[in-house]
């Protein structure tokens, strides 16, 4: 589990969700784009919450490891969404191999 800090809020999420969130946030910042992502998390009070994060170039976001023994909530759907969006962005940058280059 990782502890993410977003603006002034602290949330605990599973490692995969935290790592993918940072990767997606960096991609959005580099491209000057924005998106919202909903994550199941545990807040600083220990309550399970659904957090909606606005990711853009001005989003202060940090993830760090934790020794907490809490079981993190599942975020499979959010991780799949972010990975799909990351894949789309990278595939848009790659040349189309189906068409030969025309010089």
Beta strands, then each sheet from edge to edge (+ up, - down):
strand 1: 2-6
strand 2: 9-13
strand 3: 35-43
strand 4: 48-55
strand 5: 61-65
sheet 1: 4+ 3- 2+ 1- 5+
end
